[in-house]
Amino acid sequence: MMWYLSGFAGLRLLAADAVPPSDWAVLGACLGLAAATMLFIFYIQPDASDLAPHRTKLDQLMERRDTIYDNLRDLRFEYRSGKYSESDYEAMKISMENEAAMVLAEIDQVTEAQTRRPRGPRPSAAAGNNS
């Protein structure tokens, strides 16, 4: 082993002797993780599904309506198979039907709001531009 610093080779030999081999493995793992993180952040592109437009409120309400209908169908099947008593079945059925009614009312509000919305420019805005 050389313990003197004569140029770059001596510095490298001294540095290699001062760091145990297990520390080199940890340092290599850290550098590899940092490189992988940078690659992931700056190089990998998102999927096209991530860039798709978000669902509208009407889409969400329709999906919720379908889920409630599926749950009602499953509840009816489980009642017929003897899983629930008649009082439990009626209570859960009424609760789900009320929820379905609220969702259907919201769907009606959303669709009415979309049909009542004027498509063209407002008459007052068009009249103001002509003056």
N, CA, C and O atoms as a MOPAC input file, in Angstrom:
PM7 MOZYME 1SCF
protein

 N      0.82800 1    -1.17500 1     0.00000 1
 C      0.00000 1     0.00000 1     0.00000 1
 C      0.87400 1     1.24100 1     0.00000 1
 O      1.90400 1     1.30400 1     0.67100 1
 N      0.44000 1     2.21100 1    -0.76200 1
 C      1.15800 1     3.47700 1    -0.81800 1
 C      0.35900 1     4.51400 1    -0.04800 1
 O     -0.84300 1     4.66000 1    -0.26800 1
 N      0.99100 1     5.20700 1     0.81800 1
 C      0.33000 1     6.20300 1     1.64200 1
 C      0.72000 1     7.61700 1     1.27500 1
 O      0.46100 1     8.54400 1     2.04200 1
 N      1.31200 1     7.79800 1     0.17000 1
 C      1.71800 1     9.14400 1    -0.21700 1
 C      0.80900 1     9.62200 1    -1.35100 1
 O      0.17100 1     8.82200 1    -2.03600 1
 N      0.76700 1    10.92100 1    -1.53000 1
 C     -0.05300 1    11.53000 1    -2.55300 1
 C      0.83700 1    12.08500 1    -3.64200 1
 O      1.19300 1    13.26400 1    -3.61800 1
 N      1.18700 1    11.27400 1    -4.56700 1
 C      1.99500 1    11.77000 1    -5.68000 1
 C      1.14500 1    11.70700 1    -6.93700 1
 O      1.13000 1    10.69200 1    -7.63400 1
 N      0.45800 1    12.76100 1    -7.21900 1
 C     -0.37200 1    12.82200 1    -8.41300 1
 C     -1.72700 1    12.16100 1    -8.20400 1
 O     -2.11000 1    11.83200 1    -7.08100 1
 N     -2.42600 1    11.97700 1    -9.28100 1
 C     -3.78700 1    11.45500 1    -9.24800 1
 C     -3.82400 1     9.98200 1    -8.85700 1
 O     -4.74400 1     9.57300 1    -8.14900 1
 N     -2.87300 1     9.17900 1    -9.28300 1
 C     -2.85500 1     7.74800 1    -8.97100 1
 C     -2.73200 1     7.52800 1    -7.47200 1
 O     -3.38400 1     6.64200 1    -6.91900 1
 N     -1.91400 1     8.31500 1    -6.81800 1
 C     -1.75200 1     8.18100 1    -5.38000 1
 C     -3.01800 1     8.55100 1    -4.62900 1
 O     -3.35600 1     7.92200 1    -3.62700 1
 N     -3.70400 1     9.54800 1    -5.10000 1
 C     -4.95200 1     9.96100 1    -4.47000 1
 C     -6.00200 1     8.86800 1    -4.60600 1
 O     -6.74400 1     8.59000 1    -3.66400 1
 N     -6.06400 1     8.25100 1    -5.77800 1
 C     -7.04100 1     7.20300 1    -6.01300 1
 C     -6.73700 1     5.99000 1    -5.14700 1
 O     -7.66000 1     5.38100 1    -4.60600 1
 N     -5.49500 1     5.63400 1    -5.00500 1
 C     -5.10900 1     4.49300 1    -4.18300 1
 C     -5.42600 1     4.77300 1    -2.72600 1
 O     -5.90900 1     3.89200 1    -2.01400 1
 N     -5.16200 1     5.97400 1    -2.28200 1
 C     -5.45300 1     6.33200 1    -0.90200 1
 C     -6.96200 1     6.30800 1    -0.65600 1
 O     -7.40600 1     5.82600 1     0.38600 1
 N     -7.76100 1     6.82400 1    -1.60500 1
 C     -9.21100 1     6.84500 1    -1.44900 1
 C     -9.77000 1     5.42800 1    -1.46800 1
 O    -10.69500 1     5.12900 1    -0.71300 1
 N     -9.23700 1     4.55400 1    -2.30700 1
 C     -9.71600 1     3.17200 1    -2.38200 1
 C     -9.40200 1     2.41500 1    -1.10300 1
 O    -10.19300 1     1.57300 1    -0.67800 1
 N     -8.28100 1     2.69200 1    -0.49000 1
 C     -7.92100 1     2.02000 1     0.75400 1
 C     -8.75400 1     2.52500 1     1.92900 1
 O     -8.96600 1     1.78200 1     2.88700 1
 N     -9.22900 1     3.76300 1     1.88100 1
 C     -9.93100 1     4.34800 1     3.00600 1
 C    -11.39200 1     3.90400 1     3.08500 1
 O    -11.99200 1     3.99200 1     4.15600 1
 N    -11.99000 1     3.42400 1     1.97000 1
 C    -13.40500 1     3.05500 1     1.94700 1
 C    -13.52100 1     1.53400 1     1.89000 1
 O    -12.98500 1     0.90700 1     0.97600 1
 N    -14.21500 1     0.93600 1     2.85500 1
 C    -14.39600 1    -0.52100 1     2.83100 1
 C    -15.27300 1    -0.94600 1     1.64900 1
 O    -16.07500 1    -0.14600 1     1.16900 1
 N    -15.13800 1    -2.18300 1     1.17100 1
 C    -15.91100 1    -2.66400 1     0.01200 1
 C    -17.42500 1    -2.62700 1     0.23000 1
 O    -18.17000 1    -2.40800 1    -0.72500 1
 N    -17.89300 1    -2.83500 1     1.45500 1
 C    -19.33800 1    -2.79900 1     1.68800 1
 C    -19.90100 1    -1.40300 1     1.47400 1
 O    -21.04500 1    -1.25600 1     1.04600 1
 N    -19.10400 1    -0.37000 1     1.76800 1
 C    -19.55300 1     0.99100 1     1.53500 1
 C    -19.65300 1     1.29200 1     0.04100 1
 O    -20.51200 1     2.06600 1    -0.38100 1
 N    -18.78300 1     0.68500 1    -0.75300 1
 C    -18.85800 1     0.87500 1    -2.20200 1
 C    -20.15700 1     0.28400 1    -2.74400 1
 O    -20.75700 1     0.84100 1    -3.66300 1
 N    -20.58600 1    -0.83200 1    -2.18200 1
 C    -21.83600 1    -1.45400 1    -2.62100 1
 C    -23.02200 1    -0.55100 1    -2.28100 1
 O    -23.93200 1    -0.38700 1    -3.09400 1
 N    -23.01100 1     0.02500 1    -1.09500 1
 C    -24.09300 1     0.92100 1    -0.69700 1
 C    -24.08600 1     2.17100 1    -1.57200 1
 O    -25.14000 1     2.63000 1    -2.01300 1
 N    -22.90500 1     2.71900 1    -1.82200 1
 C    -22.79200 1     3.89100 1    -2.67400 1
 C    -23.28700 1     3.58500 1    -4.09000 1
 O    -23.98900 1     4.39600 1    -4.69300 1
 N    -22.92200 1     2.42000 1    -4.61400 1
 C    -23.39100 1     2.02300 1    -5.94200 1
 C    -24.90000 1     1.86000 1    -5.98700 1
 O    -25.54000 1     2.25300 1    -6.96200 1
 N    -25.47800 1     1.27800 1    -4.92800 1
 C    -26.93000 1     1.11400 1    -4.87000 1
 C    -27.62800 1     2.47100 1    -4.80900 1
 O    -28.66100 1     2.66200 1    -5.45100 1
 N    -27.08600 1     3.40100 1    -4.05500 1
 C    -27.67300 1     4.73800 1    -3.96500 1
 C    -27.61300 1     5.46300 1    -5.30900 1
 O    -28.58200 1     6.10100 1    -5.72000 1
 N    -26.47400 1     5.36100 1    -5.98600 1
 C    -26.34500 1     5.99900 1    -7.29900 1
 C    -27.29800 1     5.36100 1    -8.30700 1
 O    -27.90100 1     6.06000 1    -9.12100 1
 N    -27.43400 1     4.04200 1    -8.25600 1
 C    -28.36600 1     3.35900 1    -9.15000 1
 C    -29.80500 1     3.76900 1    -8.89100 1
 O    -30.56800 1     3.98500 1    -9.83200 1
 N    -30.18000 1     3.87900 1    -7.62800 1
 C    -31.52300 1     4.31700 1    -7.27300 1
 C    -31.76900 1     5.75800 1    -7.71600 1
 O    -32.85000 1     6.07700 1    -8.21200 1
 N    -30.78900 1     6.61700 1    -7.54400 1
 C    -30.93100 1     8.00800 1    -7.98100 1
 C    -31.08500 1     8.08200 1    -9.49900 1
 O    -31.90000 1     8.85500 1   -10.00200 1
 N    -30.30000 1     7.27700 1   -10.23400 1
 C    -30.41500 1     7.27200 1   -11.69400 1
 C    -31.77600 1     6.74900 1   -12.12700 1
 O    -32.37500 1     7.29500 1   -13.05400 1
 N    -32.28100 1     5.69900 1   -11.47400 1
 C    -33.59000 1     5.15300 1   -11.81600 1
 C    -34.69400 1     6.16500 1   -11.51400 1
 O    -35.65100 1     6.27900 1   -12.27900 1
 N    -34.57200 1     6.89100 1   -10.42400 1
 C    -35.56500 1     7.90200 1   -10.07400 1
 C    -35.58500 1     9.01600 1   -11.11300 1
 O    -36.65800 1     9.44100 1   -11.54200 1
 N    -34.42600 1     9.48800 1   -11.51700 1
 C    -34.35700 1    10.53900 1   -12.52700 1
 C    -34.93100 1    10.05100 1   -13.85500 1
 O    -35.63200 1    10.79600 1   -14.53900 1
 N    -34.63900 1     8.82100 1   -14.21500 1
 C    -35.17400 1     8.24400 1   -15.44100 1
 C    -36.69400 1     8.18500 1   -15.36900 1
 O    -37.37400 1     8.53800 1   -16.33300 1
 N    -37.22300 1     7.75100 1   -14.25400 1
 C    -38.67300 1     7.64900 1   -14.09600 1
 C    -39.34100 1     9.01300 1   -14.15100 1
 O    -40.38000 1     9.16800 1   -14.79200 1
 N    -38.76400 1     9.99200 1   -13.49300 1
 C    -39.37300 1    11.31700 1   -13.43200 1
 C    -39.32800 1    12.03100 1   -14.77800 1
 O    -40.32800 1    12.61000 1   -15.20200 1
 N    -38.19200 1    11.99700 1   -15.44900 1
 C    -38.01300 1    12.82400 1   -16.63100 1
 C    -38.15900 1    12.09300 1   -17.95400 1
 O    -38.35000 1    12.74800 1   -18.97900 1
 N    -38.07900 1    10.77200 1   -17.98500 1
 C    -38.06100 1    10.07500 1   -19.26200 1
 C    -39.34800 1     9.31900 1   -19.55700 1
 O    -39.80300 1     9.33500 1   -20.70100 1
 N    -39.95200 1     8.66200 1   -18.58200 1
 C    -41.11000 1     7.82000 1   -18.81500 1
 C    -42.33600 1     8.69300 1   -19.04700 1
 O    -42.63100 1     9.58500 1   -18.25200 1
 N    -43.04700 1     8.43400 1   -20.13700 1
 C    -44.24000 1     9.19900 1   -20.50600 1
 C    -45.48100 1     8.56400 1   -19.87500 1
 O    -45.52700 1     7.34300 1   -19.72600 1
 N    -46.48200 1     9.35600 1   -19.50200 1
 C    -47.70800 1     8.78900 1   -18.92500 1
 C    -48.51400 1     8.04900 1   -19.98800 1
 O    -48.35900 1     8.30200 1   -21.18300 1
 N    -49.37300 1     7.13800 1   -19.54800 1
 C    -50.25300 1     6.40900 1   -20.45400 1
 C    -51.27900 1     7.35300 1   -21.05000 1
 O    -51.57600 1     8.40800 1   -20.49000 1
 N    -51.81200 1     6.95800 1   -22.19100 1
 C    -52.84700 1     7.77200 1   -22.83700 1
 C    -54.09600 1     7.83300 1   -21.96600 1
 O    -54.81600 1     8.83200 1   -21.98900 1
 N    -54.36100 1     6.78100 1   -21.19900 1
 C    -55.54800 1     6.78100 1   -20.33800 1
 C    -55.42600 1     7.82700 1   -19.23100 1
 O    -56.43600 1     8.33300 1   -18.74100 1
 N    -54.19700 1     8.15200 1   -18.83800 1
 C    -54.00800 1     9.19900 1   -17.83800 1
 C    -54.33000 1    10.57600 1   -18.39600 1
 O    -54.70300 1    11.48400 1   -17.65300 1
 N    -54.18600 1    10.72700 1   -19.69800 1
 C    -54.41700 1    12.01600 1   -20.33300 1
 C    -55.85000 1    12.16700 1   -20.83200 1
 O    -56.22300 1    13.23000 1   -21.32900 1
 N    -56.66000 1    11.11200 1   -20.70400 1
 C    -58.04400 1    11.15700 1   -21.17100 1
 C    -58.84000 1    12.15400 1   -20.33700 1
 O    -58.54600 1    12.36300 1   -19.16100 1
 N    -59.84700 1    12.76800 1   -20.94800 1
 C    -60.64700 1    13.72200 1   -20.17700 1
 C    -61.39600 1    13.01200 1   -19.05400 1
 O    -61.73700 1    11.83300 1   -19.15500 1
 N    -61.63500 1    13.74500 1   -18.00700 1
 C    -62.32200 1    13.18100 1   -16.85600 1
 C    -63.79700 1    12.97700 1   -17.18000 1
 O    -64.35500 1    13.62000 1   -18.06900 1
 N    -64.40200 1    12.07600 1   -16.44400 1
 C    -65.81500 1    11.78300 1   -16.66500 1
 C    -66.66800 1    12.96900 1   -16.23200 1
 O    -66.33800 1    13.69000 1   -15.29000 1
 N    -67.76000 1    13.14600 1   -16.93800 1
 C    -68.67700 1    14.22800 1   -16.58600 1
 C    -69.52800 1    13.80200 1   -15.39500 1
 O    -69.54200 1    12.63500 1   -15.00300 1
 N    -70.22700 1    14.76600 1   -14.83900 1
 C    -71.09900 1    14.46500 1   -13.71000 1
 C    -72.20200 1    13.50500 1   -14.14100 1
 O    -72.60100 1    12.63100 1   -13.37100 1
 N    -72.69200 1    13.66300 1   -15.36400 1
 C    -73.73400 1    12.76900 1   -15.86200 1
 C    -73.22000 1    11.33000 1   -15.94000 1
 O    -73.93500 1    10.39700 1   -15.57600 1
 N    -71.98600 1    11.14800 1   -16.41400 1
 C    -71.39500 1     9.80800 1   -16.46400 1
 C    -71.29100 1     9.19400 1   -15.06900 1
 O    -71.57600 1     8.01200 1   -14.87800 1
 N    -70.88600 1    10.00100 1   -14.10900 1
 C    -70.76200 1     9.50100 1   -12.73600 1
 C    -72.12100 1     9.11100 1   -12.16500 1
 O    -72.24800 1     8.09200 1   -11.48500 1
 N    -73.14200 1     9.93200 1   -12.44600 1
 C    -74.48000 1     9.62000 1   -11.94300 1
 C    -75.04900 1     8.36800 1   -12.60000 1
 O    -75.70100 1     7.56100 1   -11.93700 1
 N    -74.81000 1     8.20200 1   -13.88600 1
 C    -75.30700 1     7.01100 1   -14.58800 1
 C    -74.62300 1     5.74400 1   -14.04200 1
 O    -75.25500 1     4.70000 1   -13.88300 1
 N    -73.33600 1     5.86500 1   -13.76400 1
 C    -72.62400 1     4.72500 1   -13.18000 1
 C    -73.16200 1     4.40600 1   -11.78700 1
 O    -73.32000 1     3.23800 1   -11.43100 1
 N    -73.43900 1     5.43200 1   -11.01300 1
 C    -74.00200 1     5.22600 1    -9.67300 1
 C    -75.39100 1     4.57900 1    -9.76400 1
 O    -75.71300 1     3.68400 1    -8.98200 1
 N    -76.19700 1     5.02800 1   -10.70300 1
 C    -77.52500 1     4.44500 1   -10.91300 1
 C    -77.41900 1     2.95300 1   -11.24400 1
 O    -78.14700 1     2.13200 1   -10.68600 1
 N    -76.51100 1     2.61800 1   -12.15100 1
 C    -76.32900 1     1.21400 1   -12.52700 1
 C    -75.88200 1     0.37100 1   -11.33700 1
 O    -76.31300 1    -0.77200 1   -11.18100 1
 N    -75.02200 1     0.93600 1   -10.50400 1
 C    -74.55000 1     0.22000 1    -9.31300 1
 C    -75.70200 1    -0.04000 1    -8.34400 1
 O    -75.80800 1    -1.12500 1    -7.77200 1
 N    -76.55000 1     0.94900 1    -8.16600 1
 C    -77.69700 1     0.76900 1    -7.26000 1
 C    -78.63100 1    -0.30500 1    -7.80800 1
 O    -79.11400 1    -1.14800 1    -7.05200 1
 N    -78.88800 1    -0.28200 1    -9.10600 1
 C    -79.74500 1    -1.31400 1    -9.69900 1
 C    -79.14100 1    -2.70700 1    -9.52100 1
 O    -79.85700 1    -3.66400 1    -9.22400 1
 N    -77.83300 1    -2.81900 1    -9.70100 1
 C    -77.16400 1    -4.11400 1    -9.48300 1
 C    -77.31400 1    -4.55500 1    -8.02900 1
 O    -77.56700 1    -5.72700 1    -7.75000 1
 N    -77.15700 1    -3.61100 1    -7.11000 1
 C    -77.29400 1    -3.93800 1    -5.68600 1
 C    -78.71600 1    -4.37800 1    -5.35000 1
 O    -78.90800 1    -5.29800 1    -4.55500 1
 N    -79.71600 1    -3.72500 1    -5.95100 1
 C    -81.10600 1    -4.13300 1    -5.72800 1
 C    -81.36400 1    -5.54500 1    -6.24900 1
 O    -82.04300 1    -6.34300 1    -5.60400 1
 N    -80.81600 1    -5.83600 1    -7.41500 1
 C    -80.97100 1    -7.18000 1    -7.97500 1
 C    -80.30900 1    -8.22200 1    -7.07800 1
 O    -80.87500 1    -9.28700 1    -6.83300 1
 N    -79.09900 1    -7.91100 1    -6.58500 1
 C    -78.40200 1    -8.83700 1    -5.68600 1
 C    -79.16000 1    -8.99900 1    -4.37100 1
 O    -79.23400 1   -10.10300 1    -3.83000 1
 N    -79.71600 1    -7.91700 1    -3.85900 1
 C    -80.48400 1    -7.98500 1    -2.61500 1
 C    -81.71100 1    -8.88100 1    -2.78600 1
 O    -82.01700 1    -9.69100 1    -1.91100 1
 N    -82.41000 1    -8.73500 1    -3.90700 1
 C    -83.58800 1    -9.56300 1    -4.17700 1
 C    -83.20500 1   -11.04500 1    -4.24600 1
 O    -83.90900 1   -11.90200 1    -3.71300 1
 N    -82.07500 1   -11.33500 1    -4.91300 1
 C    -81.61300 1   -12.71500 1    -5.01400 1
 C    -81.27400 1   -13.28200 1    -3.63500 1
 O    -81.64900 1   -14.41100 1    -3.32000 1
 N    -80.56900 1   -12.50700 1    -2.81700 1
 C    -80.18100 1   -12.98100 1    -1.49100 1
 C    -81.39400 1   -13.15300 1    -0.57800 1
 O    -81.40700 1   -14.04300 1     0.27300 1
 N    -82.41700 1   -12.30200 1    -0.75000 1
 C    -83.63800 1   -12.46500 1     0.04000 1
 C    -84.34600 1   -13.76100 1    -0.35200 1
 O    -84.81600 1   -14.50900 1     0.50500 1
 N    -84.41500 1   -14.01100 1    -1.64700 1
 C    -85.08000 1   -15.22600 1    -2.12100 1
 C    -84.32700 1   -16.49100 1    -1.70600 1
 O    -84.93400 1   -17.54900 1    -1.54000 1
 N    -83.02400 1   -16.38400 1    -1.54100 1
 C    -82.24300 1   -17.54800 1    -1.11400 1
 C    -82.26000 1   -17.72800 1     0.39800 1
 O    -81.65700 1   -18.67000 1     0.91300 1
 N    -82.93900 1   -16.84300 1     1.11400 1
 C    -83.11000 1   -16.99200 1     2.54900 1
 C    -82.04400 1   -16.33300 1     3.40400 1
 O    -81.94300 1   -16.62000 1     4.59600 1
 N    -81.26200 1   -15.46700 1     2.82200 1
 C    -80.18900 1   -14.82500 1     3.57700 1
 C    -80.70100 1   -13.73600 1     4.51800 1
 O    -80.11800 1   -13.50600 1     5.57800 1
 N    -81.78900 1   -13.06500 1     4.13500 1
 C    -82.32300 1   -11.95800 1     4.92500 1
 C    -83.76300 1   -12.25300 1     5.32900 1
 O    -84.49600 1   -12.95100 1     4.62800 1
 N    -84.14900 1   -11.69900 1     6.48700 1
 C    -85.55400 1   -11.77100 1     6.89000 1
 C    -86.34100 1   -10.75000 1     6.06900 1
 O    -85.75700 1    -9.87700 1     5.42700 1
 N    -87.65500 1   -10.86400 1     6.09500 1
 C    -88.48100 1    -9.97100 1     5.28700 1
 C    -88.35200 1    -8.52200 1     5.75200 1
 O    -88.34300 1    -7.60800 1     4.92900 1
 N    -88.25200 1    -8.30600 1     7.06200 1
 C    -88.13500 1    -6.92900 1     7.56300 1
 C    -86.79100 1    -6.30800 1     7.15800 1
 O    -86.74000 1    -5.13700 1     6.78000 1
 N    -85.70700 1    -7.08600 1     7.23600 1
 C    -84.40100 1    -6.57700 1     6.80500 1
 C    -84.40100 1    -6.28100 1     5.30900 1
 O    -83.88000 1    -5.25900 1     4.86300 1
 N    -84.99300 1    -7.19100 1     4.54800 1
 C    -85.05800 1    -7.01600 1     3.09300 1
 C    -85.81800 1    -5.73600 1     2.74800 1
 O    -85.35900 1    -4.94700 1     1.92300 1
 N    -86.96300 1    -5.53000 1     3.36500 1
 C    -87.78000 1    -4.34500 1     3.07500 1
 C    -87.03800 1    -3.06100 1     3.45600 1
 O    -87.08300 1    -2.07400 1     2.72200 1
 N    -86.35900 1    -3.07700 1     4.60200 1
 C    -85.62900 1    -1.87800 1     5.04400 1
 C    -84.49700 1    -1.54000 1     4.07300 1
 O    -84.32500 1    -0.38000 1     3.70000 1
 N    -83.73300 1    -2.54400 1     3.66700 1
 C    -82.61900 1    -2.29500 1     2.73700 1
 C    -83.14500 1    -1.91500 1     1.35700 1
 O    -82.57500 1    -1.05100 1     0.69200 1
 N    -84.22700 1    -2.55600 1     0.92600 1
 C    -84.80100 1    -2.25200 1    -0.38600 1
 C    -85.30500 1    -0.81800 1    -0.43000 1
 O    -85.06800 1    -0.10900 1    -1.40900 1
 N    -85.99900 1    -0.38000 1     0.62200 1
 C    -86.51000 1     0.99600 1     0.66200 1
 C    -85.35200 1     1.99400 1     0.65400 1
 O    -85.41200 1     3.02200 1    -0.02000 1
 N    -84.30300 1     1.68200 1     1.40700 1
 C    -83.13900 1     2.57100 1     1.44100 1
 C    -82.49800 1     2.69300 1     0.05500 1
 O    -82.16400 1     3.79500 1    -0.38200 1
 N    -82.32900 1     1.57300 1    -0.62700 1
 C    -81.71700 1     1.60800 1    -1.96500 1
 C    -82.63300 1     2.27700 1    -2.98500 1
 O    -82.15500 1     2.99200 1    -3.86600 1
 N    -83.93300 1     2.05700 1    -2.87800 1
 C    -84.86600 1     2.70100 1    -3.80600 1
 C    -84.87300 1     4.21400 1    -3.60600 1
 O    -84.96200 1     4.96900 1    -4.57400 1
 N    -84.78000 1     4.65900 1    -2.35300 1
 C    -84.70500 1     6.10600 1    -2.09200 1
 C    -83.42500 1     6.69700 1    -2.67300 1
 O    -83.43800 1     7.78100 1    -3.25700 1
 N    -82.33300 1     5.97800 1    -2.50700 1
 C    -81.07100 1     6.45200 1    -3.07700 1
 C    -81.15100 1     6.49800 1    -4.59700 1
 O    -80.66200 1     7.44300 1    -5.21700 1
 N    -81.76400 1     5.48500 1    -5.20000 1
 C    -81.93100 1     5.46700 1    -6.65500 1
 C    -82.79100 1     6.63800 1    -7.10900 1
 O    -82.50700 1     7.25300 1    -8.13600 1
 N    -83.84300 1     6.95300 1    -6.35200 1
 C    -84.71500 1     8.07600 1    -6.70700 1
 C    -83.94700 1     9.39500 1    -6.66300 1
 O    -84.13900 1    10.25500 1    -7.52200 1
 N    -83.08100 1     9.55400 1    -5.66800 1
 C    -82.28400 1    10.78700 1    -5.58000 1
 C    -81.31000 1    10.88600 1    -6.75600 1
 O    -81.11900 1    11.96600 1    -7.31600 1
 N    -80.70000 1     9.77400 1    -7.12600 1
 C    -79.76100 1     9.78300 1    -8.25000 1
 C    -80.50800 1    10.08100 1    -9.54400 1
 O    -80.01800 1    10.85000 1   -10.37000 1
 N    -81.68000 1     9.49000 1    -9.73700 1
 C    -82.46700 1     9.75200 1   -10.94000 1
 C    -82.90000 1    11.22100 1   -11.00400 1
 O    -82.92300 1    11.81600 1   -12.08100 1
 N    -83.24000 1    11.79800 1    -9.86000 1
 C    -83.59800 1    13.22100 1    -9.83200 1
 C    -82.40100 1    14.08200 1   -10.21600 1
 O    -82.55100 1    15.06700 1   -10.93800 1
 N    -81.21700 1    13.71800 1    -9.73900 1
 C    -80.00800 1    14.47100 1   -10.11500 1
 C    -79.72000 1    14.32900 1   -11.59800 1
 O    -79.31400 1    15.29100 1   -12.24900 1
 N    -79.92900 1    13.12200 1   -12.14000 1
 C    -79.72200 1    12.92000 1   -13.58200 1
 C    -80.67400 1    13.82000 1   -14.36100 1
 O    -80.27400 1    14.44400 1   -15.34400 1
 N    -81.93100 1    13.89200 1   -13.92500 1
 C    -82.89400 1    14.77500 1   -14.58900 1
 C    -82.45200 1    16.23500 1   -14.51800 1
 O    -82.55700 1    16.96200 1   -15.50600 1
 N    -81.96300 1    16.66400 1   -13.36900 1
 C    -81.49900 1    18.05100 1   -13.22700 1
 C    -80.33400 1    18.33400 1   -14.16200 1
 O    -80.29200 1    19.38100 1   -14.80800 1
 N    -79.39300 1    17.40700 1   -14.23500 1
 C    -78.21900 1    17.62400 1   -15.07700 1
 C    -78.61600 1    17.65600 1   -16.55100 1
 O    -78.14800 1    18.51300 1   -17.30000 1
 N    -79.46900 1    16.73600 1   -16.96900 1
 C    -79.86200 1    16.71900 1   -18.38600 1
 C    -80.72400 1    17.92400 1   -18.73400 1
 O    -80.61600 1    18.44600 1   -19.84400 1
 N    -81.58000 1    18.38200 1   -17.81500 1
 C    -82.36800 1    19.59200 1   -18.07900 1
 C    -81.47300 1    20.81900 1   -18.15800 1
 O    -81.69100 1    21.69500 1   -18.99400 1
 N    -80.48800 1    20.88500 1   -17.30700 1
 C    -79.56900 1    22.02600 1   -17.33600 1
 C    -78.78400 1    22.05000 1   -18.63800 1
 O    -78.47500 1    23.12200 1   -19.15900 1
 N    -78.46000 1    20.87100 1   -19.16700 1
 C    -77.71300 1    20.82400 1   -20.42500 1
 C    -78.59300 1    21.20600 1   -21.60700 1
 O    -78.10800 1    21.82400 1   -22.55500 1
 N    -79.87400 1    20.85500 1   -21.57300 1
 C    -80.75300 1    21.19700 1   -22.69500 1
 C    -81.21300 1    22.64100 1   -22.63800 1
 O    -81.49300 1    23.23000 1   -23.68200 1
 N    -81.30100 1    23.23700 1   -21.44700 1
 C    -81.72700 1    24.63100 1   -21.32600 1
 C    -80.60400 1    25.60700 1   -21.63200 1
 O    -80.86600 1    26.78000 1   -21.89900 1
 N    -79.37900 1    25.15600 1   -21.60100 1
 C    -78.24200 1    26.04600 1   -21.81700 1
 C    -78.21500 1    26.50500 1   -23.27800 1
 O    -78.25100 1    25.66600 1   -24.17800 1
 N    -78.15500 1    27.80300 1   -23.53100 1
 C    -78.12700 1    28.27300 1   -24.92500 1
 C    -76.81900 1    27.87600 1   -25.59700 1
 O    -75.75200 1    27.89000 1   -24.98200 1
 N    -76.92600 1    27.52200 1   -26.86700 1
 C    -75.75200 1    27.05800 1   -27.61100 1
 C    -74.99400 1    28.21400 1   -28.26500 1
 O    -73.76600 1    28.17100 1   -28.33600 1
 N    -75.67300 1    29.21300 1   -28.72900 1
 C    -75.02800 1    30.30800 1   -29.44000 1
 C    -74.69900 1    31.46700 1   -28.52300 1
 O    -74.85400 1    31.35700 1   -27.30600 1
 N    -74.24500 1    32.58000 1   -29.08900 1
 C    -73.95500 1    33.76200 1   -28.25800 1
 C    -75.24500 1    34.35100 1   -27.71300 1
 O    -76.30600 1    34.24500 1   -28.32700 1
 N    -75.13300 1    34.96300 1   -26.57100 1
 C    -76.29000 1    35.58200 1   -25.94100 1
 C    -76.71700 1    36.80700 1   -26.74900 1
 O    -75.87400 1    37.53200 1   -27.27900 1
 N    -78.04500 1    37.03700 1   -26.84000 1
 C    -78.53400 1    38.18900 1   -27.60800 1
 C    -78.00000 1    39.51600 1   -27.09000 1
 O    -77.70200 1    40.40500 1   -27.88800 1
 N    -77.87100 1    39.67400 1   -25.76900 1
 C    -77.38100 1    40.94000 1   -25.23000 1
 C    -75.92100 1    41.15600 1   -25.60200 1
 O    -75.50900 1    42.29400 1   -25.82900 1
 N    -75.13700 1    40.09800 1   -25.66900 1
 C    -73.73100 1    40.23100 1   -26.03300 1
 C    -73.60200 1    40.57300 1   -27.51300 1
 O    -72.73300 1    41.35400 1   -27.90000 1
 N    -74.46800 1    39.98600 1   -28.34000 1
 C    -74.42100 1    40.26800 1   -29.78100 1
 C    -74.86600 1    41.70600 1   -30.06000 1
 O    -74.30800 1    42.37300 1   -30.93100 1
 N    -75.86800 1    42.17700 1   -29.32300 1
 C    -76.35600 1    43.54300 1   -29.51000 1
 C    -75.30100 1    44.55600 1   -29.04300 1
 O    -75.16200 1    45.62200 1   -29.64200 1
 N    -74.57600 1    44.23700 1   -28.00400 1
 C    -73.54800 1    45.14200 1   -27.48100 1
 C    -72.38200 1    45.28300 1   -28.44600 1
 O    -71.74500 1    46.33600 1   -28.47700 1
 N    -72.08300 1    44.26100 1   -29.23300 1
 C    -70.97200 1    44.31700 1   -30.17000 1
 C    -71.31700 1    45.10600 1   -31.40900 1
 O    -70.41500 1    45.62200 1   -32.07000 1
 N    -72.60900 1    45.22200 1   -31.75700 1
 C    -73.01500 1    45.91900 1   -32.96400 1
 C    -72.99900 1    47.43400 1   -32.78600 1
 O    -72.93400 1    48.14800 1   -33.78700 1
 N    -73.05500 1    47.95400 1   -31.57700 1
 C    -73.10800 1    49.39800 1   -31.35800 1
 C    -71.78900 1    50.04000 1   -31.56100 1
 O    -71.66500 1    51.25600 1   -31.41400 1

